Amino acid sequence: MITVQNPISEDLSAMRHSLLPGLLSAVSLNASRQQERVALFELGATYKGKLPLQEQPREENHLALVLWGRRHPVNWGVAAEYYDFYDLKGVLEVLLPASKLDWGQGTSPSFHPGRQGSISYQGQEIAVYGELHPQVLRNFKISGRAYAAEIRFEKILDVFNAVPEFRVLPKYPSVDRDLAVVVDVDQAVGELLEHLHTLAGELLQRTTVFDVYAGKPIPEGKKSIAFSLRFQGDRNLRDDEINAIMDKCITGLNTQFGAEIR
């Protein structure tokens, strides 16, 4: 941590290397004022350097966001629901060009070890996101669960400068197929999705996860993941060619991940 020689207050005695502490302080303050839902973001500078400092710290702009509490305002017609991991991931998928980034598992000690993810661009980690570690929340006197993300925004600015792509509206109907597989409980779903698109090729237009289940009759240490696959092309697709693609996907998932058909 880079300290300041003459801070204007004890709370500002160090240069921040992350935006999350400030956002979590704001969540804690709002919670102490009886607020039931908080969704905040900040775009600002962080500072990093090797200690002891031999040169000026490196300034880097980050974008951070945090979600805590109820998903919707109190309303008699809406059930009480709370922000979860997928609310946060959904925000990131809308904000970032997901197809140009690599989504994987995260290892940050600030986040829950089993409920976090990492985003990389050109082999470099540019973001971490997920459920914050319970000890971090206790340090800020925040009850319940909170979800946050921090993005090294400057590292991915070039992906937003791409020329928009035009796609002709489809003339031919799509074909939907479902696929449910059983894999190890710690298997990342993102890796399965990426491999499915590699196996299926250009006819696979969209893959959606619509169910994840662990428990009887699924063996212990395993989980079931169900995918909905949509195929579409510049012609009417035949059942036999879709069947061949599905067989290729099943074989490929089994070879790569040991996935078994449920």
C-alpha positions, 0 to 999 in steps of 0.5 A: 500500500502506497502511503501519503506523507502528509495526508489531510486525514487519517482515512486518506493516508494511503493511495487507493489500489482498488475502488471497492473499499470506497463502494463498500463503505457507501453500502455500509453507510446506506445499510445503517440508514435503513436502506434495503437495496443499494446498487452503486458504481464508480469510475476512478483512478487507482495507484500501484507501484513496487515498494519502496517507491523508486518512481511515480506510482502508476495511475490506472482508471478502474470501473467498479460496481456493487449490488446489495440487498433487495432486487426490487423496491418494496411492492405488494405485487412483487415477491421479496427477492435479493441480488445474486451472482447472476444479476451481477454477471448480467450487468457485465454481459450487457456492459462488456463485449462478452464475445471478445473476452475470456470468462473463467474462474477467479482466485481473488482473496477478496471474493468468495472462493466458489462464487467468483469469476475472472475476465481476461483479454488477450491473455491478461486479467482485466476484471474480477467479479462475484460474491464478496468474501464474508470476512470482507463484508464483516470488516465493513459491517455489511449483513447478508451477501454483496456482489461486486466487480472491478474492471481495469477499464483502460485495458479494454478500451480498444474493443469498444472502437470496433466497427458495428457489424450488420447481420441480415435477418434470417429467412429460414426457421431455427432448430432448437435442441436440448442437451443435459450432461453430468459433470464434476461439481466444480466444472466451469460452465463457461468452458463447456459453452465455449467448447460447444460452440467450437464443436458445433460450428457456425450453425450454432447461433445461441446456447443458453443454460436453463438448468443446473442441478446437484442432488439425488439422483445425480451422483455425489460430487457431480452436477447436471447442466442443461443447455438449449441450443439454437441452430440456424443457417442460410437454408432449411436445416435437416434433422440428420445434419443437426443430429450429427452435430449433436452427436459430435457435441456429446462426444466432444464434451465427454472427451474433453470434460468427462461429461455424461448424458443425463 
